[in-house]
Amino acid sequence: MGEKPSNTAAGLAAAAASDVDEITGHRRMRRTRVTDWSRRLTRETRLTVDDLVWPIFVVPGTNVLEPIKAMPGVNRMSVDRAVEAARMAADLGIPALATFPNVEMDKRDDTGSHILAPDNLINQTTRAIKQAVPTIGIITDVALDPFTSHGHDGILRDGEILNDETVRQIAAGAVHQADAGADIIAPSDMMDGRIGAIRRALDAAGHHNVAVMSYATKFASACYGPYREAIGTSGLLKGDKRTYYLDPANAVEAIRDAGMDVEEGADMLMVKPGLPYLDICRALKDTYGLPTFAYQVSGEYSMIKAGDAAGYIDGERVMMEKLLAFKRAGCDGILTYFAPEAARLLAKGGW
């Protein structure tokens, strides 16, 4: 009679190890996960403060700091407070700000003509920040929605958003923004031909070094609601934006749309919203090789804040996990309202 298998703990462990080694061919993925130092040593993707762009909202007035109810921790701020925010961002190492104005209602009209005012709110903000904090980057959006009385990104006539007239207007507005000191023009309107028109206008005005970050794939998403509250357009919007924003179902169309922007001279590409479209982030990076950014939009931000406030999630960890996901998907940077909070955590290490 043969020996009976050992029933001791050591015997069972040895038998199990033998079985697993046979199954895996002695390859064990957990070896590099055992200790903190080995996990850090083999980490494939890293998030740093250099990856962050902080979007801020600006309003008229002085010493104004208005909390945005739908975006806990985010405020509308007057130009002087925006300058203070820029100083703080620079101290944290955040490379750039993206500025969005909430202008007075009496300055909004059907065509968004106030974007052509050289001293409008967004240009005042750029000048003030550049004077006080010249080393921080300024990214300005040249879409018309903060300036229209109907909340659309373009000129509205007889129920139609007019592509070509809108393009001519935003190209002119882009020159004013560059004149004010904007480093990057980021048009979010999704009009056909806008990138090429903006590039030509900037070059003709001598702004050869001002870059264009295309909102190359901006989807008709349900995640923009808090942002529209922030810039004062939520009650203005007539209809929806599906005639010019991308259908969330269409990945191939998104890649084609981005390709046209690349051909027209885009220096960088953006995907908006971010997390629901990580597949698009990866596809654009792999297809075109340009610097690629994701905009973690207001709805994405507010969902994390709401879940944290309710105690359903650890907001801090979820925030950092989602920011890291953008990097893993191929993004070179992220526009996020979490930028200051994330920068402080990154400075402490451990992420």
Residue frames relative to the residue before (quaternion, step in Angstrom):
aa qw qx qy qz dx dy dz
M 1.0000 0.0000 0.0000 0.0000 0.00 0.00 0.00
G 0.4439 -0.6977 0.4966 0.2638 3.56 -0.99 0.85
E 0.6461 -0.5107 0.3930 0.4089 3.52 -1.34 0.18
K 0.4571 -0.6580 0.5254 0.2863 3.54 -1.13 0.66
P 0.5470 -0.6052 0.4509 0.3624 3.63 -0.99 0.72
S 0.5020 -0.6515 0.4756 0.3120 3.54 -1.00 0.78
N 0.2414 -0.7693 0.5773 0.1289 3.56 -0.97 0.88
T 0.4292 0.6900 -0.4784 0.3329 3.56 1.23 0.21
A 0.6599 -0.5051 0.3755 0.4104 3.55 -1.26 0.38
A 0.6543 0.5144 -0.3161 0.4554 3.56 0.98 -0.88
G 0.6611 0.5159 -0.3095 0.4482 3.54 0.99 -0.82
L 0.6528 0.5081 -0.3099 0.4687 3.54 0.96 -0.85
A 0.6441 0.5259 -0.3168 0.4562 3.58 1.00 -0.84
A 0.6618 0.5071 -0.3099 0.4570 3.55 0.96 -0.89
A 0.6506 0.5144 -0.3147 0.4615 3.55 1.00 -0.84
A 0.6520 0.5131 -0.3125 0.4626 3.57 0.98 -0.86
A 0.6501 0.5190 -0.3147 0.4571 3.56 0.96 -0.89
S 0.6384 0.5267 -0.3257 0.4572 3.54 1.01 -0.83
D 0.6488 0.5165 -0.3087 0.4659 3.57 0.97 -0.86
V 0.6896 0.4793 -0.2851 0.4620 3.59 0.84 -0.97
D 0.6359 0.5219 -0.3356 0.4588 3.60 1.00 -0.80
E 0.6428 0.5115 -0.3224 0.4705 3.56 1.04 -0.76
I 0.6595 0.5169 -0.2999 0.4559 3.57 0.99 -0.86
T 0.7846 0.3575 -0.1711 0.4768 3.56 0.84 -1.01
G 0.4000 -0.7034 0.4918 0.3215 3.58 1.19 -0.29
H 0.6277 -0.5702 0.2987 0.4378 3.55 1.16 0.78
R 0.5178 0.5960 -0.4434 0.4243 3.60 1.21 0.40
R 0.0024 0.8114 -0.5814 0.0590 3.55 -0.59 1.17
M 0.3434 -0.7849 0.4873 0.1692 3.55 -0.43 1.27
R 0.6357 0.5729 -0.3339 0.3952 3.59 1.11 -0.56
R 0.4714 0.7064 -0.4470 0.2811 3.61 1.15 -0.34
T 0.7316 0.4188 -0.2464 0.4781 3.60 0.93 -0.84
R 0.6379 0.5310 -0.3305 0.4494 3.60 1.27 -0.01
V 0.4683 0.7438 -0.4062 0.2500 3.56 1.30 -0.30
T 0.8136 0.1771 -0.0691 0.5495 3.60 0.92 -0.89
D 0.6375 -0.5296 0.3958 0.3957 3.54 -1.25 0.42
W 0.6783 0.5030 -0.3203 0.4293 3.59 0.85 -0.92
S 0.6752 0.4842 -0.3117 0.4610 3.60 0.98 -0.73
R 0.6042 0.5335 -0.3587 0.4707 3.56 1.10 -0.59
R 0.6635 0.4894 -0.3046 0.4770 3.59 0.98 -0.81
L 0.6520 0.5437 -0.3117 0.4267 3.55 0.98 -0.86
T 0.7783 0.3454 -0.1666 0.4972 3.59 1.03 -0.78
R 0.3706 0.7414 -0.4864 0.2763 3.59 1.24 0.19
E 0.3539 -0.7830 0.4842 0.1649 3.57 -0.74 1.08
T 0.7997 0.2044 -0.0698 0.5602 3.58 0.99 -0.81
R 0.0664 -0.8085 0.5847 0.0104 3.56 -0.89 0.90
L 0.2577 -0.7281 0.6206 0.1353 3.50 -1.15 0.80
T 0.0007 0.7914 -0.6111 0.0142 3.57 -0.88 0.95
V 0.6714 -0.4801 0.3652 0.4305 3.55 -1.27 0.21
D 0.5878 0.5956 -0.3638 0.4091 3.60 1.14 -0.53
D 0.6368 0.5460 -0.3181 0.4418 3.59 1.26 -0.33
L 0.6608 0.5747 -0.2762 0.3960 3.59 1.24 -0.30
V 0.0623 -0.7304 0.6789 0.0409 3.52 -1.16 0.84
W 0.2423 -0.7983 0.5409 0.1071 3.58 -0.80 1.03
P 0.2231 -0.7635 0.5900 0.1385 3.63 -0.59 1.08
I 0.0452 -0.7960 0.6036 0.0024 3.59 -0.94 0.91
F 0.3272 -0.7382 0.5647 0.1705 3.55 -1.24 0.60
V 0.1506 -0.8153 0.5585 0.0261 3.55 -0.81 1.07
V 0.0942 -0.7826 0.6148 0.0246 3.56 -1.07 0.88
P 0.6006 -0.5461 0.4231 0.4027 3.60 -1.21 0.32
G 0.6048 0.5821 -0.4217 0.3429 3.55 -1.31 0.30
T 0.3957 -0.6806 0.5636 0.2501 3.50 -1.41 -0.18
N 0.8504 0.0765 -0.0967 0.5115 3.54 -1.05 0.88
V 0.3808 0.7155 -0.4865 0.3262 3.57 1.02 0.88
L 0.0824 0.7507 -0.6513 0.0738 3.54 -0.96 0.95
E 0.0095 0.8345 -0.5451 0.0800 3.58 -0.08 1.35
P 0.3571 -0.7284 0.5362 0.2332 3.61 -0.59 1.04
I 0.3033 -0.7207 0.5948 0.1864 3.56 -1.10 0.76
K 0.4407 -0.7537 0.4197 0.2480 3.53 -0.33 1.30
A 0.7216 0.4568 -0.2527 0.4547 3.58 0.91 -0.90
M 0.7424 0.3077 -0.1851 0.5656 3.59 1.29 -0.19
P 0.1839 -0.8247 0.5221 0.1160 3.63 0.32 1.17
G 0.7900 0.2792 -0.2346 0.4929 3.54 -0.88 1.03
V 0.6712 0.4337 -0.2877 0.5279 3.60 1.30 -0.11
N 0.1258 -0.8095 0.5728 0.0265 3.56 -0.97 0.92
R 0.3761 -0.5950 0.6338 0.3207 3.48 -1.37 0.29
M 0.0455 -0.8214 0.5686 -0.0014 3.57 -0.96 0.79
S 0.5011 -0.6251 0.5072 0.3176 3.52 -1.19 0.63
V 0.7217 -0.4637 0.2849 0.4277 3.55 -1.26 0.36
D 0.6615 0.5106 -0.3231 0.4442 3.60 0.90 -0.86
R 0.6693 0.4695 -0.3022 0.4902 3.58 1.04 -0.70
A 0.5861 0.5562 -0.3622 0.4646 3.59 1.18 -0.54
V 0.6127 0.5328 -0.3446 0.4712 3.58 1.09 -0.70
E 0.6388 0.5112 -0.3233 0.4755 3.59 0.98 -0.82
A 0.6443 0.5202 -0.3169 0.4624 3.58 1.00 -0.85
A 0.6357 0.5273 -0.3249 0.4608 3.58 1.03 -0.78
R 0.6319 0.5189 -0.3341 0.4688 3.59 0.99 -0.77
M 0.6501 0.5099 -0.3130 0.4683 3.57 0.95 -0.88
A 0.6516 0.5198 -0.3150 0.4540 3.58 0.92 -0.90
A 0.6535 0.5073 -0.3126 0.4667 3.57 0.94 -0.88
D 0.6449 0.5211 -0.3205 0.4581 3.59 0.98 -0.79
L 0.6777 0.4757 -0.2813 0.4851 3.58 1.13 -0.66
G 0.5285 -0.6525 0.3942 0.3736 3.57 1.27 -0.25
I 0.3975 0.7076 -0.4898 0.3185 3.60 1.24 0.21
P 0.4272 -0.7622 0.4181 0.2483 3.62 -0.58 1.06
A 0.8424 0.0298 0.0651 0.5340 3.59 0.91 -0.86
L 0.2829 -0.7081 0.6221 0.1775 3.50 -1.38 0.45
A 0.1839 -0.7173 0.6528 0.1597 3.54 -1.29 0.48
T 0.1872 -0.8334 0.5166 0.0590 3.58 -0.56 1.17
F 0.0572 -0.7877 0.6132 -0.0115 3.55 -1.04 0.91
P 0.2608 -0.8112 0.5057 0.1350 3.61 -0.64 1.08
N 0.1667 -0.7094 0.6697 0.1431 3.53 -1.30 0.52
V 0.0833 -0.8511 0.5183 0.0103 3.57 0.08 1.31
E 0.6636 -0.5021 0.3764 0.4073 3.55 -1.30 0.37
M 0.5870 -0.6120 0.4079 0.3384 3.55 -1.10 0.77
D 0.6614 0.5160 -0.3317 0.4316 3.60 1.00 -0.66
K 0.6558 0.4748 -0.3213 0.4913 3.59 1.29 -0.03
R 0.5908 0.5416 -0.3689 0.4707 3.57 1.29 0.21
D 0.0411 0.7954 -0.6033 0.0411 3.57 -0.99 0.81
D 0.7578 -0.4089 0.2570 0.4387 3.58 -1.30 0.04
T 0.7629 0.3750 -0.1962 0.4887 3.58 1.08 -0.64
G 0.4169 -0.7148 0.4713 0.3051 3.61 1.22 -0.12
S 0.1807 0.8581 -0.4678 0.1104 3.54 1.18 0.64
H 0.5774 0.6165 -0.3816 0.3755 3.60 1.13 -0.51
I 0.5165 0.6218 -0.4344 0.3972 3.60 1.18 -0.21
L 0.6596 0.5154 -0.2968 0.4596 3.59 1.25 -0.46
A 0.5132 0.6227 -0.4338 0.4009 3.58 1.26 0.02
P 0.4387 -0.7336 0.4434 0.2698 3.63 -0.51 1.11
D 0.7646 0.3312 -0.1842 0.5213 3.58 1.11 -0.63
N 0.2664 0.7664 -0.5454 0.2101 3.58 1.01 0.69
L 0.7588 -0.4432 0.2365 0.4145 3.54 -1.30 0.32
I 0.6714 0.4956 -0.3227 0.4467 3.59 0.87 -0.84
N 0.6759 0.4769 -0.2982 0.4762 3.60 1.03 -0.73
Q 0.5829 0.5477 -0.3684 0.4739 3.60 1.11 -0.59
T 0.6574 0.5250 -0.3039 0.4472 3.55 0.96 -0.92
T 0.6491 0.5204 -0.3158 0.4562 3.56 0.92 -0.92
R 0.6697 0.5043 -0.3092 0.4491 3.59 0.83 -0.96
A 0.6795 0.5026 -0.2992 0.4429 3.57 0.86 -0.96
I 0.6777 0.4792 -0.3028 0.4685 3.59 0.91 -0.89
K 0.6684 0.5105 -0.3104 0.4429 3.57 0.90 -0.87
Q 0.6329 0.5187 -0.3333 0.4683 3.58 1.10 -0.63
A 0.7433 0.4194 -0.2218 0.4717 3.57 0.94 -0.90
V 0.7988 0.1186 -0.0209 0.5894 3.59 0.99 -0.85
P 0.0744 -0.8708 0.4829 0.0540 3.60 0.55 1.11
T 0.6568 0.5474 -0.3199 0.4081 3.60 1.14 -0.45
I 0.6245 0.5337 -0.3635 0.4394 3.62 1.18 -0.19
G 0.4590 -0.6891 0.4918 0.2694 3.56 -1.06 0.77
I 0.1778 -0.7670 0.6090 0.0961 3.56 -1.14 0.72
I 0.1023 -0.7745 0.6241 0.0101 3.53 -0.80 1.15
T 0.0645 -0.8174 0.5724 0.0064 3.59 -0.68 1.07
D 0.3458 -0.7104 0.5815 0.1939 3.52 -1.11 0.84
V 0.2130 -0.8070 0.5423 0.0966 3.56 -0.87 0.95
A 0.3581 0.7158 -0.5146 0.3075 3.60 1.19 0.42
L 0.5265 -0.6900 0.4206 0.2643 3.55 -1.16 0.61
D 0.4776 0.7318 -0.4314 0.2245 3.64 1.12 -0.38
P 0.6507 0.4858 -0.3737 0.4482 3.69 0.95 -0.47
F 0.7297 0.4410 -0.2163 0.4756 3.57 1.25 -0.41
T 0.6357 0.5313 -0.3436 0.4422 3.62 1.22 -0.13
S 0.5055 -0.6602 0.4765 0.2855 3.53 -1.18 0.64
H 0.7075 0.4405 -0.2460 0.4949 3.58 1.27 -0.26
G 0.5204 -0.6991 0.3765 0.3141 3.59 1.28 0.04
H 0.5376 0.6127 -0.4186 0.4006 3.58 1.23 0.10
D 0.5752 -0.6254 0.4281 0.3078 3.53 -1.30 0.47
G 0.7714 0.2816 -0.1504 0.5504 3.57 1.26 -0.18
I 0.6753 -0.4649 0.3839 0.4248 3.52 -1.38 -0.05
L 0.1939 -0.8002 0.5645 0.0582 3.56 -0.73 1.15
R 0.1346 0.7760 -0.6074 0.1036 3.56 -0.85 1.01
D 0.8453 -0.0372 -0.0266 0.5323 3.56 -0.79 1.09
G 0.7319 -0.4616 0.2257 0.4476 3.53 0.95 0.95
E 0.6767 0.4645 -0.2866 0.4942 3.60 1.26 0.08
I 0.3605 -0.6849 0.5871 0.2373 3.56 -1.09 0.76
L 0.2883 -0.7971 0.5142 0.1308 3.55 -0.52 1.23
N 0.3790 -0.7765 0.4616 0.2009 3.54 -0.34 1.27
D 0.7710 0.4222 -0.2380 0.4131 3.57 0.46 -1.22
E 0.6392 0.5053 -0.3318 0.4754 3.60 1.02 -0.74
T 0.6278 0.5308 -0.3301 0.4637 3.56 1.04 -0.78
V 0.6457 0.5321 -0.3244 0.4413 3.58 0.91 -0.89
R 0.6554 0.5079 -0.3237 0.4558 3.58 0.89 -0.85
Q 0.6817 0.4972 -0.2937 0.4493 3.58 0.97 -0.84
I 0.6923 0.4591 -0.3067 0.4647 3.58 0.87 -0.83
A 0.5881 0.5531 -0.3800 0.4515 3.61 1.10 -0.51
A 0.6504 0.4916 -0.3110 0.4884 3.57 1.01 -0.79
G 0.6476 0.5180 -0.3156 0.4611 3.58 1.00 -0.80
A 0.6115 0.5604 -0.3437 0.4404 3.58 1.07 -0.71
V 0.6302 0.5271 -0.3370 0.4599 3.58 1.02 -0.75
H 0.6382 0.5123 -0.3277 0.4721 3.60 0.97 -0.80
Q 0.6583 0.5043 -0.3176 0.4599 3.59 0.96 -0.80
A 0.6485 0.4936 -0.3139 0.4871 3.58 1.03 -0.74
D 0.6052 0.5534 -0.3461 0.4558 3.59 1.04 -0.75
A 0.6823 0.4967 -0.2775 0.4590 3.58 1.06 -0.81
G 0.6535 -0.5421 0.3074 0.4296 3.58 1.25 -0.25
A 0.3672 0.7271 -0.5058 0.2838 3.61 1.22 0.19
D 0.3618 -0.7429 0.5303 0.1897 3.56 -1.00 0.88
I 0.7838 0.1128 -0.0331 0.6098 3.56 1.11 -0.76
I 0.2118 -0.7338 0.6311 0.1354 3.56 -0.98 0.90
A 0.0557 -0.8130 0.5791 -0.0240 3.56 -0.73 1.11
P 0.1050 -0.8324 0.5423 0.0439 3.61 0.03 1.25
S 0.1707 -0.8269 0.5327 0.0570 3.58 -0.63 1.13
D 0.4591 0.7556 -0.3903 0.2567 3.59 1.30 -0.02
M 0.2892 -0.8001 0.4732 0.2289 3.60 1.23 -0.51
M 0.3426 0.7087 -0.5346 0.3075 3.60 1.04 0.73
D 0.5154 -0.6324 0.4778 0.3258 3.58 -1.06 0.68
G 0.8326 0.2480 -0.1896 0.4575 3.55 -1.01 0.88
R 0.4570 0.7302 -0.4347 0.2627 3.58 1.22 -0.12
I 0.6325 0.5514 -0.3533 0.4136 3.60 0.96 -0.78
G 0.6814 0.4828 -0.2929 0.4657 3.57 0.86 -0.91
A 0.6511 0.5148 -0.3182 0.4579 3.58 1.00 -0.82
I 0.6515 0.5024 -0.3128 0.4746 3.59 0.98 -0.81
R 0.6480 0.5212 -0.3253 0.4502 3.58 0.93 -0.88
R 0.6570 0.5025 -0.3117 0.4677 3.59 0.94 -0.86
A 0.6698 0.5057 -0.3044 0.4505 3.58 0.91 -0.91
L 0.6520 0.5104 -0.3161 0.4631 3.58 0.95 -0.84
D 0.6759 0.4924 -0.2990 0.4596 3.57 0.87 -0.91
A 0.6468 0.5229 -0.3219 0.4523 3.58 0.99 -0.81
A 0.7041 0.4392 -0.2537 0.4970 3.57 1.16 -0.63
G 0.5965 -0.6073 0.3479 0.3930 3.59 1.26 0.16
H 0.5503 0.6211 -0.3937 0.3954 3.60 1.26 0.18
H 0.0443 0.8513 -0.5197 0.0570 3.55 0.77 1.06
N 0.7221 0.4455 -0.2472 0.4680 3.60 1.10 -0.61
V 0.5162 0.5922 -0.4428 0.4322 3.58 1.25 0.10
A 0.3063 -0.7845 0.5179 0.1499 3.58 -0.67 1.14
V 0.2856 -0.7198 0.6028 0.1923 3.53 -1.35 0.34
M 0.1125 -0.7595 0.6397 0.0367 3.54 -0.75 1.15
S 0.2246 -0.8087 0.5316 0.1142 3.56 -0.35 1.21
Y 0.3249 -0.6318 0.6599 0.2444 3.51 -1.11 0.79
A 0.1033 -0.8766 0.4672 0.0520 3.53 0.58 1.24
T 0.7949 0.1157 -0.0401 0.5942 3.56 1.04 -0.77
K 0.1081 0.7815 -0.5990 0.1367 3.54 0.07 1.32
F 0.2296 -0.8281 0.5056 0.0768 3.52 -0.45 1.26
A 0.5126 -0.6106 0.5106 0.3221 3.55 -1.27 0.56
S 0.0721 0.8590 -0.4896 0.1310 3.52 0.48 1.33
A 0.4623 -0.6507 0.5313 0.2839 3.53 -1.34 0.40
C 0.5718 0.6492 -0.3459 0.3633 3.60 1.30 0.01
Y 0.5815 0.6397 -0.3560 0.3549 3.62 1.22 0.00
G 0.3907 0.7866 -0.4397 0.1880 3.60 1.22 -0.24
P 0.6947 0.4684 -0.3055 0.4524 3.64 0.72 -0.92
Y 0.6038 0.5543 -0.3529 0.4513 3.61 1.08 -0.68
R 0.6708 0.4996 -0.3113 0.4512 3.57 0.90 -0.87
E 0.5891 0.5221 -0.3676 0.4952 3.57 1.17 -0.48
A 0.6579 0.5487 -0.3118 0.4110 3.57 0.94 -0.91
I 0.7760 0.3095 -0.1853 0.5174 3.63 0.96 -0.78
G 0.5503 -0.6828 0.3627 0.3152 3.57 1.27 0.31
T 0.5412 0.6291 -0.4135 0.3745 3.60 1.05 0.64
S 0.4518 0.7337 -0.4398 0.2532 3.61 1.21 -0.23
G 0.7362 0.3966 -0.2397 0.4933 3.59 1.03 -0.68
L 0.6223 0.5777 -0.3216 0.4191 3.56 1.30 -0.14
L 0.5970 0.6429 -0.3652 0.3112 3.55 1.00 -0.83
K 0.1663 -0.7666 0.6174 0.0595 3.51 -0.84 1.11
G 0.8051 0.1006 -0.1162 0.5729 3.55 -0.51 1.19
D 0.4891 -0.6235 0.4943 0.3573 3.57 -1.10 -0.68
K 0.5532 -0.6469 0.4425 0.2823 3.55 -1.35 0.03
R 0.3524 0.7850 -0.4584 0.2225 3.56 1.22 0.37
T 0.5899 0.5701 -0.3904 0.4178 3.62 1.17 -0.22
Y 0.7904 0.2425 -0.1736 0.5352 3.60 1.20 -0.15
Y 0.6275 0.4625 -0.3576 0.5142 3.63 1.13 -0.33
L 0.5852 -0.6091 0.4195 0.3325 3.57 -1.24 0.51
D 0.5069 -0.6068 0.5264 0.3126 3.53 -1.23 0.62
P 0.4865 -0.6887 0.4465 0.2993 3.64 -0.73 0.97
A 0.6345 0.5554 -0.3315 0.4232 3.60 1.17 -0.41
N 0.7211 0.5155 -0.2232 0.4054 3.59 1.18 -0.54
A 0.1336 -0.8123 0.5665 0.0376 3.56 -0.22 1.30
V 0.6553 0.5133 -0.3225 0.4507 3.59 0.91 -0.87
E 0.6399 0.5158 -0.3236 0.4689 3.57 0.97 -0.82
A 0.6263 0.5428 -0.3370 0.4467 3.58 1.01 -0.79
I 0.6643 0.4907 -0.3059 0.4737 3.59 0.93 -0.85
R 0.6354 0.5141 -0.3275 0.4740 3.60 1.01 -0.75
D 0.6407 0.5310 -0.3210 0.4522 3.58 0.96 -0.91
A 0.6629 0.4962 -0.3001 0.4736 3.56 0.93 -0.91
G 0.6309 0.5557 -0.3322 0.4275 3.57 1.01 -0.78
M 0.6260 0.5204 -0.3369 0.4731 3.57 1.05 -0.71
D 0.6471 0.5133 -0.3207 0.4636 3.59 1.00 -0.78
V 0.6160 0.5331 -0.3414 0.4689 3.57 1.05 -0.74
E 0.6686 0.5041 -0.2975 0.4586 3.58 0.90 -0.91
E 0.6897 0.4848 -0.2748 0.4625 3.57 1.10 -0.72
G 0.6761 -0.5423 0.2841 0.4101 3.60 1.23 -0.05
A 0.3094 0.7491 -0.5301 0.2491 3.60 1.14 0.40
D 0.3389 -0.7404 0.5495 0.1871 3.57 -1.01 0.86
M 0.7807 0.0833 -0.0101 0.6193 3.55 1.18 -0.65
L 0.2624 -0.7548 0.5832 0.1459 3.55 -1.25 0.52
M 0.1405 -0.7827 0.6021 0.0723 3.53 -1.16 0.68
V 0.2095 -0.7298 0.6378 0.1293 3.51 -1.26 0.67
K 0.0667 0.8002 -0.5875 0.1003 3.57 -0.82 1.04
P 0.4682 -0.2579 -0.8199 0.2050 1.59 -1.47 2.09
G 0.6266 -0.5937 0.3855 0.3261 3.51 -1.37 0.06
L 0.8011 0.3782 -0.2219 0.4074 3.55 0.10 -1.31
P 0.6727 0.4827 -0.3461 0.4413 3.69 0.84 -0.67
Y 0.7571 0.3661 -0.1730 0.5126 3.59 1.25 -0.34
L 0.1730 0.8042 -0.5458 0.1595 3.59 0.99 0.81
D 0.5941 0.5630 -0.3705 0.4391 3.59 1.11 -0.57
I 0.6482 0.5018 -0.3138 0.4791 3.58 1.08 -0.72
C 0.5928 0.5608 -0.3595 0.4526 3.60 1.03 -0.74
R 0.6958 0.4671 -0.2764 0.4704 3.55 0.80 -1.02
A 0.6573 0.5189 -0.3221 0.4416 3.60 0.92 -0.85
L 0.6706 0.4899 -0.3152 0.4592 3.61 0.91 -0.84
K 0.6519 0.5125 -0.3247 0.4549 3.57 0.93 -0.83
D 0.7012 0.4674 -0.2732 0.4639 3.56 0.87 -0.95
T 0.6926 0.4971 -0.2829 0.4395 3.59 1.01 -0.78
Y 0.8360 0.2494 -0.0860 0.4812 3.57 0.79 -1.02
G 0.3319 -0.7966 0.4613 0.2063 3.59 1.17 -0.39
L 0.4761 0.6564 -0.4533 0.3700 3.59 1.22 0.26
P 0.6261 -0.4739 0.4237 0.4515 3.60 -1.24 0.23
T 0.1029 -0.8226 0.5589 -0.0176 3.55 -0.67 1.16
F 0.1081 -0.8067 0.5809 0.0001 3.54 -0.87 1.05
A 0.2113 -0.7297 0.6303 0.1601 3.53 -1.28 0.48
Y 0.2580 -0.7254 0.6138 0.1745 3.54 -1.14 0.68
Q 0.2166 -0.7442 0.6222 0.1101 3.55 -0.57 1.21
V 0.2174 -0.8648 0.4409 0.1021 3.53 0.14 1.35
S 0.7719 -0.4170 0.2479 0.4108 3.51 -1.38 0.27
G 0.6609 0.5094 -0.3202 0.4485 3.57 0.94 -0.80
E 0.6211 0.5279 -0.3341 0.4733 3.56 1.06 -0.72
Y 0.6433 0.5224 -0.3025 0.4709 3.56 1.00 -0.89
S 0.7192 0.4740 -0.2670 0.4321 3.56 0.73 -1.08
M 0.6084 0.5479 -0.3657 0.4426 3.59 1.06 -0.61
I 0.6455 0.5009 -0.3254 0.4760 3.59 0.99 -0.77
K 0.6607 0.5105 -0.3080 0.4561 3.58 0.91 -0.91
A 0.6690 0.4987 -0.3038 0.4598 3.58 0.95 -0.86
G 0.6545 0.5115 -0.3117 0.4613 3.58 0.97 -0.82
D 0.6474 0.5117 -0.3106 0.4718 3.55 1.04 -0.78
A 0.6636 0.5142 -0.3064 0.4487 3.57 0.92 -0.93
A 0.6947 0.4635 -0.2710 0.4786 3.58 1.09 -0.71
G 0.4916 -0.6816 0.4144 0.3493 3.56 1.27 -0.20
Y 0.4514 0.7087 -0.4418 0.3143 3.58 1.25 0.22
I 0.7975 0.1214 -0.0435 0.5893 3.59 1.10 -0.67
D 0.4626 -0.5852 0.5666 0.3501 3.52 -1.37 0.16
G 0.3364 -0.8055 0.4511 0.1859 3.57 -0.05 1.30
E 0.6442 0.5395 -0.3247 0.4343 3.56 0.98 -0.83
R 0.6992 0.4590 -0.2742 0.4745 3.57 0.86 -0.94
V 0.6433 0.5121 -0.3291 0.4643 3.59 0.97 -0.77
M 0.6025 0.5591 -0.3456 0.4527 3.58 1.02 -0.81
M 0.7250 0.4438 -0.2576 0.4595 3.57 0.72 -1.05
E 0.6218 0.5422 -0.3425 0.4496 3.59 1.05 -0.71
K 0.6853 0.4750 -0.2911 0.4691 3.57 0.95 -0.85
L 0.6225 0.5196 -0.3498 0.4692 3.59 1.00 -0.67
L 0.6445 0.5141 -0.3154 0.4700 3.57 1.01 -0.80
A 0.6020 0.5778 -0.3570 0.4199 3.59 1.06 -0.71
F 0.6236 0.5341 -0.3446 0.4551 3.59 1.04 -0.72
K 0.6505 0.5069 -0.3153 0.4696 3.55 0.97 -0.82
R 0.6586 0.5165 -0.3075 0.4526 3.57 0.94 -0.88
A 0.6719 0.4911 -0.2838 0.4764 3.57 1.16 -0.63
G 0.6772 -0.5346 0.2812 0.4200 3.58 1.26 0.13
C 0.4779 0.6878 -0.4388 0.3256 3.60 1.23 0.00
D 0.3771 -0.7134 0.5511 0.2123 3.52 -1.13 0.76
G 0.8034 -0.0141 0.0171 0.5950 3.58 1.22 -0.38
I 0.2515 -0.7621 0.5847 0.1188 3.53 -1.31 0.40
L 0.2606 -0.7015 0.6381 0.1813 3.54 -0.98 0.87
T 0.1640 0.8088 -0.5363 0.1769 3.57 -0.48 1.17
Y 0.4629 -0.6689 0.5154 0.2698 3.53 -1.08 0.81
F 0.5882 0.5704 -0.3526 0.4519 3.56 1.31 -0.20
A 0.3599 0.7964 -0.4599 0.1570 3.61 1.22 -0.24
P 0.7049 0.4390 -0.3147 0.4596 3.68 0.66 -0.86
E 0.6483 0.5210 -0.3152 0.4571 3.57 0.98 -0.88
A 0.6758 0.4835 -0.2905 0.4745 3.57 0.91 -0.90
A 0.6289 0.5439 -0.3380 0.4409 3.60 0.99 -0.80
R 0.6522 0.5095 -0.3182 0.4624 3.59 0.96 -0.81
L 0.6588 0.4967 -0.3146 0.4694 3.59 0.97 -0.82
L 0.6509 0.5186 -0.3213 0.4519 3.57 0.94 -0.84
A 0.6239 0.5492 -0.3374 0.4419 3.58 1.07 -0.71
K 0.6509 0.5137 -0.3085 0.4661 3.57 1.15 -0.58
G 0.4321 -0.7054 0.4538 0.3313 3.58 1.23 -0.44
G 0.6482 0.5461 -0.3861 0.3640 3.52 -1.34 0.07
W 0.6739 0.4586 -0.3070 0.4912 3.57 1.25 0.07
